[in-house]
């Protein structure tokens, strides 16, 4: 049974982009399929995903992270400068209507999302670095998001700092700490090492549930959102990946860290942006639509990026084997 689950996990990891996109499309036509993923259920799913990632962490990962705290600062600064400015430039260059522009800039001013940790896990990035960046940027959000929105959009946004901290604690820090504890305690046991091989598949299934939940709740808005919104969301997200990777190159990061900062910068907590848009800009429904479109697209594009990075590894291995055989 365990061997079968490992094979399924490997298959899901290999075809993550297609699987997640397929779930999103299917849910658009059958929205009630993931109507159950709400509130505490969604939080629990995220917690399980983070637990799965924590189970792969070792003490050495955190020792390396603690030895270079500047890396996290570089990543967070890149996130809170690049993404808001990219959004501002796109809003003005594409001539987006104000409500749509507010939604896109709100996404750009939000911290990194938990999904970025999942993608980092799937593409063999630096998970400890990813969790650290997400936590740092989210802790800074109560100050940075309102200030950046006021500066770039001229709009005032209140952020629930206590609620955000609780989310970090419950969905990120505690599950990862528990997983790390399990790995420290049981890591040398064969059964545990074999069980870990199932975890990537668990992460993919959890991600699919989260994407399905967003499409279930907001799918009816996508058809009427317009191509212009998607173009803005696509360019914002894509430029974030590219520029984030370039920051990693300039900073001299290792390959796993470059992948991590690329995904961390490109993927925002668009779910938070969707909630903030609905709460603070009720007269601008297009702002919530832009945020919701970002929420789904970031999850799909993140899976695609993870697939691209894994494909690059496979091509390098194939090339090495081919040269060795000559």
C-alpha positions, 0 to 999 in steps of 0.5 A: 500500500505504501509503495502504491502511495509513493508512486502516486505521490511521484506522479502528482509531483511530476504532473503538478501543473496539469493536475492543479490546472485540471482541478481549477477547470473542473471546479469552474464547471462544478463549483460545488465540488470544493464548496466544503473547503472553507474556513477551518477546513481550508486552514487545516489543509494548509496546516497539513501541507506545512506539516508535510514540508516540516517533516523534510527539514533538518537542523542543518537547514535552520543552522544555515538560515540562522547563519545568513539572516541577511538573505531573508532581509534581501528577499523581503525587501525585494518583495516589498519593492519589486511587486508594488512597483511592478503593479504600479507600472503595469496599472499606468502603462496598460491604462487599467481602470482604477478599481482594477488597478487598486486590486492589482496594487493591493496584491503587489503590496501583500506579503508572500503566500503560504502556497509559495512554501509549497512550490518551493518544496516541490521544486527542491528549493530552500524550504527553510528560507521560504518559510523564513521569508514568508513569515518575515514579510507577513509580520511586516505586512501590518505596516508595509501593506497600508503604507504602500497602498497609501503611497502608490494608490492613495487609498487607506487600508487597515490590516488585521495584525492580530489575525494575521499573526494568528494565521502565521502561527497556526498555518505556518510556524506550528505545523512546520515546527511539529514536522521538524520535531517529528523528523528530528525524533524519527528521522533515522527510522526506515518507516519514517523515511519511506513515509516522507516520500508520500509527502509531495503528493499530499502537498499537491492534493492539498494545493488542488483543494485550495485552488478548487476552493477559490474557484468554487467561491469566485469562479462565476466572476472570472468569465466577466473579469475581462482579458485586460485583468488577466493580462495585468495579473499574468505580467505582474506575476511573471515579472515577479518570478523573473526579477526575483530570480535576478535578485538571487543571482546578483546576491550570489544565492545558491540555486535552491535559494534563487528558486526560492526567492523567485517563487517568493517574490512572484507569488503573493498572498492574493487570498489576503488581497481578496479579503481586504479588497472585499472589506475595504473597497466594497464599491470597487468589485473589480478590485476583488475580482482582480485579487481573486484572479491573482489567487487562482493564477498564482497557484497555477503559475507557481505549480508551472514554475516548480515544473519548469525548475524540475524539468531543468534539473531533469535535462541537466541529468539527461545531458550528463548521462549522455555525455558520460556515455560518449 
